[in-house]
Amino acid sequence: MSTTRKIAIGLGVAGGALLAAWLLTGDRKKKTKEFISKKAEDLKKAFVKGNETEDQDVNYV
């Protein structure tokens, strides 16, 4: 792996860590947690909705 690629990956990880730290400090912490939990619930509902079948008792022949 080239040095440039390593530096780019390191900057990306460091930037993500800084963003997470900023979002989880001060008065933004409560809003961020509410936003993330709401989006997680939406994802759970989407997966459950996609897996539903009309006949739950499927028999294979």
C-alpha positions as CSV (number, residue, x, y, z in Angstrom):
1,M,0.0,0.0,0.0
2,S,1.4,3.4,-1.0
3,T,2.2,6.1,1.5
4,T,-0.3,8.4,-0.1
5,R,-3.1,5.9,0.4
6,K,-2.1,5.3,4.0
7,I,-2.2,9.1,4.7
8,A,-5.6,9.4,3.0
9,I,-7.1,6.6,5.1
10,G,-5.6,8.0,8.3
11,L,-7.0,11.4,7.5
12,G,-10.4,9.9,6.8
13,V,-10.4,8.0,10.1
14,A,-9.2,11.0,12.1
15,G,-11.9,13.2,10.5
16,G,-14.6,10.7,11.4
17,A,-13.4,10.5,14.9
18,L,-13.4,14.3,15.2
19,L,-16.9,14.5,13.8
20,A,-18.2,11.9,16.2
21,A,-16.5,13.7,19.2
22,W,-18.0,17.0,18.1
23,L,-21.5,15.5,17.7
24,L,-21.4,13.8,21.1
25,T,-20.3,16.8,23.2
26,G,-22.4,19.6,24.7
27,D,-26.0,20.1,23.8
28,R,-25.6,18.2,20.5
29,K,-25.3,14.9,22.4
30,K,-29.0,14.5,23.1
31,K,-30.1,15.5,19.6
32,T,-27.5,13.2,18.0
33,K,-28.6,10.2,20.2
34,E,-32.2,10.8,19.3
35,F,-31.5,11.1,15.6
36,I,-29.4,7.9,15.6
37,S,-31.9,5.9,17.6
38,K,-34.8,7.1,15.3
39,K,-32.8,6.1,12.2
40,A,-32.0,2.7,13.7
41,E,-35.6,2.1,14.4
42,D,-36.5,3.0,10.8
43,L,-33.9,0.6,9.5
44,K,-35.3,-2.2,11.8
45,K,-38.8,-1.6,10.5
46,A,-37.6,-1.6,6.9
47,F,-35.9,-5.0,7.3
48,V,-38.9,-6.5,9.1
49,K,-41.3,-5.1,6.5
50,G,-39.1,-6.6,3.7
51,N,-39.1,-10.0,5.3
52,E,-42.8,-10.4,5.9
53,T,-44.6,-13.0,3.9
54,E,-48.3,-13.4,3.6
55,D,-48.2,-17.0,4.7
56,Q,-45.9,-17.5,7.7
57,D,-46.3,-21.3,7.6
58,V,-44.4,-22.1,4.4
59,N,-44.2,-25.8,3.6
60,Y,-41.7,-27.0,1.0
61,V,-42.5,-30.1,-1.1
